[in-house]
């Protein structure tokens, strides 16, 4: 089976030294942990949607008057790094004329920082967006609803539009919120995985933190 689409998670997959970018920013901005936990519990008890949860937490940063440069400071403070081999892997996949997508609950500022030309590299991007004004203040937030179980909905949306079967699609991720999409993709790769369940259900598990390792499995 020739693969025609590769979808990537961001935190822990394209970007190293991070499990959840939201936690990195919450900790740096010293957001009230009780309010964080209350919203998290509301989501997991089905009282609010994922989108409502994401918008709630993004607004916590706006309350702190977080500026663009503060997000960059947070990224550097947490020592986030581009995953080893990430750019070479993306370049090689594009040479093979494979479509690339991001399906992640991560934040756009991280991609902007590490892969400035990411909009040129990826054909589809499902992520939470933060727009900043010229002074670096948050102008607009647009949280993704395509996280957790809904990641698979994003995959199906792309596949349907591009007339691909799910068997032709690859997903590369690392955590529990990738379980559903890993089950749907024709080839699922648990990369640098922090989830034992994801390792169990994925077709391939790669422990070595070098994204180029995935290339040998993608035809």
VEXBADO-927128 format. One record per atom (N, C-alpha, C): residue number from 0; x, y, z. Coordinates in steps of 0.2 Angstrom, whole numbers, plus 5000, padded with zeros to 4 digits. Atoms other than C-alpha are relative to their C-alpha. Example, Ala and Ser with C-alpha at 12.3 -4.5 7.8 and 13.67 -1.06 7.14 Angstrom:
num_xx_yy_zz
0_5004_4994_5000
0_5062_4978_5039
0_5004_5006_5000
1_4996_4994_4999
1_5068_4995_5036
1_4996_5005_5003
END
This chain:
num_xx_yy_zz
0_5004_4994_5000
0_5000_5000_5000
0_5004_5006_5000
1_4997_4993_5000
1_5007_5017_4995
1_4997_5005_5004
2_5003_4995_4995
2_5005_5030_5008
2_5000_5007_4996
3_5001_4993_5003
3_4999_5047_5002
3_4999_5006_5005
4_5001_4994_4995
4_4996_5057_5018
4_5003_4997_5007
5_4997_5001_4994
5_5006_5058_5034
5_4998_5005_5005
6_5003_4995_4995
6_4998_5067_5049
6_5004_4999_5006
7_4995_5000_4994
7_5009_5072_5064
7_4996_5004_5006
8_5001_4996_4994
8_5005_5077_5082
8_5006_5005_5001
9_4994_4995_4999
9_5016_5091_5088
9_5004_4999_5007
10_4996_5001_4993
10_5020_5090_5107
10_5002_4993_5001
11_4997_5006_4999
11_5032_5076_5109
11_5001_4996_4994
12_4999_5004_5006
12_5032_5071_5091
12_5005_5005_4995
13_4996_4995_5004
13_5038_5086_5080
13_5004_5004_5005
14_4996_4996_4995
14_5044_5095_5096
14_5001_4996_5006
15_4998_5004_4994
15_5054_5087_5110
15_5000_5004_5006
16_5000_4997_4993
16_5055_5090_5129
16_4993_5003_5002
17_5007_4998_4998
17_5036_5092_5130
17_4995_4995_4999
18_5006_5004_5000
18_5021_5082_5134
18_4994_5004_4998
19_5005_4996_5001
19_5008_5095_5134
19_5002_5007_5000
20_4998_4993_5000
20_5012_5113_5128
20_4995_5004_5004
21_5005_4996_4996
21_4996_5119_5137
21_5003_5001_5007
22_4998_5000_4993
22_5004_5114_5154
22_5007_5005_5000
23_4994_4996_5000
23_5021_5123_5149
23_4998_5007_5001
24_5003_4993_4999
24_5011_5140_5147
24_4997_5001_5006
25_5003_4999_4993
25_5000_5137_5162
25_5005_5001_5005
26_4995_4999_4994
26_5015_5135_5173
26_5004_5006_4999
27_4996_4994_5000
27_5025_5149_5166
27_4996_5006_5001
28_5004_4994_4999
28_5010_5161_5167
28_4997_5000_5007
29_5003_5000_4994
29_5006_5155_5184
29_4993_5000_5001
30_5007_5000_5000
30_4988_5152_5180
30_4997_4996_5006
31_5003_5003_4994
31_4977_5147_5195
31_4998_4993_4999
32_5001_5007_5001
32_4978_5128_5196
32_4993_4997_5002
33_5006_5002_4998
33_4961_5127_5204
33_4995_5001_4994
34_5004_4998_5006
34_4953_5135_5189
34_5001_4995_4994
35_4998_5005_5005
35_4963_5124_5177
35_4997_4993_5001
36_5002_5007_4999
36_4958_5108_5186
36_4992_5000_5000
37_5008_5000_5001
37_4939_5113_5187
37_4998_4999_4993
38_5001_5001_5007
38_4939_5115_5168
38_5001_4993_4998
39_4998_5007_5003
39_4948_5099_5165
39_4995_4995_5003
40_5005_5004_4998
40_4936_5090_5176
40_4993_5000_4997
41_5006_4999_5003
41_4921_5098_5168
41_5000_4997_4993
42_5000_5003_5007
42_4927_5092_5151
42_4999_4992_5001
43_5000_5007_4999
43_4930_5074_5157
43_4994_4997_5003
44_5007_5002_4998
44_4913_5073_5165
44_4995_5002_4995
45_5005_4998_5006
45_4905_5079_5148
45_4996_5006_5002
46_5004_4994_4999
46_4899_5095_5156
46_5002_5006_4995
47_4999_4995_5005
47_4908_5106_5143
47_5004_4996_4994
48_4997_5003_5005
48_4915_5102_5126
48_5008_5001_5000
49_4992_4999_5001
49_4934_5101_5121
49_5001_5007_4998
50_4999_4993_5002
50_4932_5118_5112
50_4999_5005_5006
51_5001_4995_4994
51_4925_5126_5128
51_5005_5000_5005
52_4994_5001_4996
52_4939_5119_5138
52_5006_5004_4998
53_4994_4997_5003
53_4952_5125_5126
53_4999_5008_5001
54_5001_4993_5000
54_4944_5142_5125
54_5001_5003_5007
55_4999_4998_4993
55_4943_5143_5144
55_5007_5001_5002
56_4993_4999_4998
56_4961_5140_5146
56_5004_5005_4996
57_4997_4994_5004
57_4966_5152_5132
57_4999_5006_5003
58_5002_4994_4997
58_4957_5165_5141
58_5003_5001_5006
59_4996_4999_4994
59_4966_5162_5157
59_5007_5004_4998
60_4994_4996_5002
60_4982_5168_5147
60_4999_5007_4998
61_5002_4993_5001
61_4973_5183_5141
61_4999_5004_5006
62_5000_4997_4993
62_4969_5187_5159
62_5006_5002_5003
63_4993_4998_4997
63_4987_5187_5163
63_5004_5005_4995
64_4997_4995_5005
64_4990_5199_5148
64_5006_4997_4997
65_4994_5003_5003
65_5002_5187_5141
65_5001_5002_4993
66_4998_4997_5006
66_5012_5194_5126
66_5004_4995_4996
67_4996_5005_5005
67_5020_5185_5111
67_5007_4998_5003
68_4993_5002_4998
68_5037_5187_5118
68_5000_4996_5007
69_5001_5004_4994
69_5031_5179_5135
69_4999_4993_4998
70_5001_5007_5002
70_5026_5164_5125
70_5007_4997_4998
71_4994_5002_5003
71_5043_5163_5117
71_5005_4999_5007
72_4996_5001_4994
72_5051_5165_5135
72_4998_4993_5003
73_5003_5006_4997
73_5040_5151_5141
73_5003_4993_4996
74_4997_5005_5005
74_5046_5140_5126
74_5007_4998_5002
75_4993_5001_4999
75_5064_5143_5130
75_5002_4998_5007
76_4999_5002_4993
76_5062_5142_5149
76_4999_4992_5001
77_5001_5007_4999
77_5055_5124_5147
77_5005_4996_4996
78_4995_5003_5004
78_5069_5120_5135
78_4997_4996_4994
79_5003_5004_5005
79_5057_5114_5121
79_5005_5001_4994
80_4996_5000_5006
80_5067_5109_5105
80_4997_4997_4995
81_5003_5003_5006
81_5063_5104_5088
81_5003_4993_5000
82_4999_5007_5000
82_5063_5085_5087
82_5006_4998_4995
83_4994_5002_5004
83_5080_5077_5080
83_4997_4998_4994
84_5001_5003_5006
84_5078_5074_5062
84_4993_5003_4997
85_5007_4998_5002
85_5061_5083_5060
85_5000_5004_4993
86_5000_4996_5006
86_5065_5095_5046
86_5002_4996_4994
87_4998_5004_5005
87_5074_5082_5036
87_4995_4995_4998
88_5005_5005_5001
88_5060_5070_5038
88_4994_5003_4996
89_5005_4996_5004
89_5047_5083_5032
89_5002_5001_4993
90_4997_4999_5007
90_5058_5087_5017
90_5000_4994_4996
91_5000_5006_5004
91_5060_5069_5012
91_4993_4998_4998
92_5007_5002_5002
92_5041_5065_5013
92_4997_5005_4995
93_5002_4995_5006
93_5038_5081_5002
93_5003_4997_4994
94_4996_5002_5006
94_5051_5074_4990
94_4996_4994_4997
95_5004_5006_5002
95_5040_5058_4989
95_4993_5002_4998
96_5007_4997_5002
96_5025_5069_4985
96_4994_4997_5004
97_5005_5002_4995
97_5016_5063_5001
97_4997_5007_5003
98_5003_4994_4997
98_5004_5076_5008
98_5001_4999_5008
99_4998_4999_4993
99_5008_5082_5026
99_4994_5004_5003
100_5005_4997_4995
100_4996_5087_5040
100_5002_5000_5007
101_5000_5000_4992
101_4996_5092_5058
101_4993_5000_5003
102_5006_5001_4996
102_4982_5086_5069
102_5002_5000_5007
103_4997_4999_4994
103_4986_5092_5086
103_4996_5005_5005
104_5003_4995_4995
104_4980_5100_5102
104_5004_5006_5002
105_4995_4995_4998
105_4995_5111_5103
105_4999_5007_4997
106_5001_4993_5001
106_4997_5129_5100
106_5004_5003_4994
107_4997_4998_5006
107_5002_5138_5084
107_5007_5004_5001
108_4994_4996_4999
108_5015_5149_5092
108_5007_4996_5001
109_4995_5005_4999
109_5026_5133_5095
109_5003_4999_4993
110_4998_5002_5007
110_5026_5129_5076
110_5003_5007_4997
111_4997_4993_5002
111_5029_5148_5072
111_5007_5001_5002
112_4994_5000_4997
112_5044_5147_5083
112_5005_4995_4997
113_4996_5005_5003
113_5052_5131_5077
113_5000_4999_4993
114_5000_5001_5008
114_5046_5129_5059
114_4996_5006_4997
115_5003_4994_5003
115_5043_5147_5053
115_4996_4999_4994
116_5003_5001_5006
116_5038_5141_5036
116_4995_4994_5000
117_5004_5006_5000
117_5026_5127_5042
117_4994_5001_4996
118_5006_5000_5004
118_5011_5134_5032
118_5002_4998_4993
119_4998_5003_5007
119_5021_5130_5016
119_5002_4993_5000
120_4998_5007_5000
120_5026_5113_5022
120_4994_4996_5001
121_5005_5005_4999
121_5010_5106_5028
121_4994_5002_4996
122_5006_4999_5004
122_4994_5104_5017
122_4994_5002_5004
123_5006_4999_4995
123_4982_5104_5032
123_5003_5001_5007
124_4998_4999_4994
124_4984_5111_5049
124_4994_5001_5005
125_5006_5000_4994
125_4972_5107_5064
125_5004_5001_5006
126_4996_4998_4994
126_4979_5116_5079
126_4996_5006_5003
127_5003_4994_4997
127_4974_5130_5091
127_5004_5006_4999
128_4997_4994_5003
128_4978_5147_5084
128_5000_5006_5005
129_5000_4993_4997
129_4983_5163_5093
129_5003_5005_4996
130_4998_4994_5004
130_4984_5179_5083
130_5002_5005_5005
131_4998_4994_4996
131_4994_5193_5090
131_5000_5006_4996
132_5000_4994_5004
132_4993_5211_5086
132_5008_5003_5000
133_4994_4998_5001
133_5008_5222_5082
133_5004_5001_5006
134_4997_4999_4994
134_5012_5225_5100
134_5001_4994_5004
135_4999_5006_4997
135_5012_5207_5104
135_4995_4997_5004
136_5005_5002_4996
136_4996_5206_5113
136_4995_4995_4996
137_5005_5005_5003
137_4983_5192_5110
137_4994_5004_4997
138_5006_4996_5004
138_4971_5199_5097
138_4994_4995_4999
139_5006_5005_5002
139_4961_5183_5093
139_5003_4993_5002
140_4998_5007_4999
140_4961_5165_5099
140_4995_4996_4996
141_5004_5004_5003
141_4954_5151_5089
141_5002_4993_5001
142_4999_5007_4998
142_4954_5134_5098
142_4998_4995_4995
143_5002_5006_5004
143_4954_5118_5089
143_4995_4996_5003
144_5004_5005_4997
144_4940_5106_5092
144_5002_4993_4998
145_4998_5007_5003
145_4950_5092_5083
145_5006_4997_5005
146_4995_5003_4996
146_4959_5085_5098
146_4997_4994_5003
147_5003_5006_4997
147_4956_5069_5109
147_4997_4996_4994
148_5003_5004_5004
148_4944_5058_5100
148_4998_5003_4993
149_5002_4997_5006
149_4940_5071_5087
149_5006_5001_4995
150_4994_5000_5005
150_4958_5070_5079
150_4998_4995_4994
151_5001_5005_5006
151_4951_5055_5069
151_4995_5003_4995
152_5005_4996_5005
152_4937_5067_5062
152_5004_5004_4995
153_4995_4996_5005
153_4951_5078_5055
153_5003_4996_4995
154_4997_5005_5005
154_4959_5063_5047
154_4995_4998_4995
155_5005_5002_5005
155_4943_5058_5039
155_4998_5005_4995
156_5002_4994_5004
156_4939_5075_5033
156_5005_5001_4995
157_4995_5000_5005
157_4956_5076_5024
157_5000_4995_4995
158_5000_5006_5004
158_4955_5059_5017
158_4994_5000_4995
159_5006_4999_5005
159_4937_5062_5010
159_5001_5005_4995
160_4999_4995_5005
160_4942_5078_5002
160_5005_4998_4995
161_4994_5002_5005
161_4958_5071_4994
161_4999_4993_4997
162_5002_5006_5003
162_4949_5055_4989
162_5005_4994_5002
163_4996_5005_4997
163_4960_5044_5000
163_4997_4995_5004
164_5002_5005_4995
164_4957_5028_5009
164_5004_5001_5006
165_4997_4999_4994
165_4961_5028_5027
165_5007_4995_5000
166_4995_5004_5000
166_4973_5014_5023
166_5006_5003_4997
167_4994_4996_5003
167_4984_5026_5013
167_5002_5006_5005
168_4999_4995_4996
168_4985_5037_5028
168_5004_4998_5006
169_4995_5002_4994
169_4999_5037_5042
169_4999_5006_5005
170_5000_4995_4994
170_4998_5045_5059
170_5006_4999_5005
171_4994_5000_4996
171_5013_5049_5070
171_4998_5004_5006
172_5002_4996_4994
172_5009_5053_5088
172_5003_4997_5006
173_4997_5002_4994
173_5014_5050_5106
173_4996_4999_5007
174_5004_5000_4994
174_5000_5051_5119
174_4993_4997_5000
175_5007_5003_4999
175_4983_5045_5125
175_4995_5004_4996
176_5005_4996_5004
176_4974_5059_5115
176_5001_4998_4993
177_4999_5002_5007
177_4981_5050_5099
177_4997_4993_4999
178_5002_5007_5000
178_4972_5033_5103
178_4995_4999_4994
179_5005_5001_5005
179_4957_5035_5092
179_5002_5001_4993
180_4997_4999_5006
180_4966_5042_5077
180_5005_4995_4998
181_4996_5005_5002
181_4979_5029_5078
181_4996_4993_4998
182_5004_5006_5002
182_4965_5016_5077
182_4998_5001_4993
183_5003_4999_5007
183_4958_5024_5061
183_5005_5000_4994
184_4995_4999_5006
184_4974_5027_5051
184_5003_4993_4998
185_4997_5006_5002
185_4981_5014_5040
185_5006_4997_5003
186_4994_5001_4996
186_4998_5015_5048
186_5001_5005_5006
187_4999_4996_4995
187_5000_5021_5065
187_5007_4999_5004
188_4993_5000_4997
188_5017_5025_5073
188_5000_5004_5006
189_4999_4997_4994
189_5019_5028_5091
189_5007_5002_5001
190_4994_4997_5000
190_5034_5039_5092
190_5002_5003_5006
191_4998_4997_4994
191_5043_5044_5108
191_4994_5000_5005
192_5006_5000_4997
192_5027_5038_5116
192_5000_5000_5007
193_5000_5000_4993
193_5022_5042_5133
193_4993_4997_5003
194_5007_5004_4999
194_5006_5031_5132
194_5001_4993_4999
195_5000_5008_5001
195_5007_5012_5135
195_4995_4998_4996
196_5006_5002_5004
196_4990_5011_5127
196_5001_5001_4993
197_4998_4999_5007
197_4996_5019_5111
197_5005_4996_4998
198_4995_5005_5003
198_5011_5008_5110
198_4996_4993_4998
199_5003_5006_5001
199_4999_4993_5111
199_4996_5000_4994
200_5005_5000_5005
200_4987_4998_5098
200_5004_5002_4993
201_4997_4997_5006
201_5000_5006_5086
201_5003_4994_4996
202_4997_5005_5004
202_5007_4996_5071
202_5008_5000_5001
203_4993_4999_4999
203_5025_5003_5074
203_5001_5004_5007
204_4998_4996_4995
204_5033_5009_5090
204_5007_5002_4999
205_4993_4997_5001
205_5049_5020_5089
205_5002_5003_5007
206_4998_4997_4994
206_5058_5024_5105
206_5006_5005_4999
207_4995_4996_5001
207_5073_5032_5098
207_4997_5007_4998
208_5003_4993_5002
208_5070_5051_5097
208_5004_5003_4994
209_4997_4997_5007
209_5075_5054_5079
209_4994_4999_4995
210_5006_5001_5004
210_5060_5057_5068
210_5002_4997_4993
211_4998_5004_5006
211_5070_5050_5053
211_4998_4993_5000
212_5002_5007_4999
212_5066_5033_5060
212_4994_4998_4997
213_5006_5002_5003
213_5049_5034_5053
213_5000_4999_4993
214_5000_5000_5007
214_5054_5035_5035
214_5001_4993_4997
215_4999_5006_5003
215_5059_5017_5033
215_4993_4996_5000
216_5007_5003_5000
216_5040_5012_5037
216_4995_5003_4995
217_5005_4997_5004
217_5032_5024_5025
217_5002_4999_4993
218_4999_5002_5007
218_5031_5018_5007
218_4998_5006_4995
END
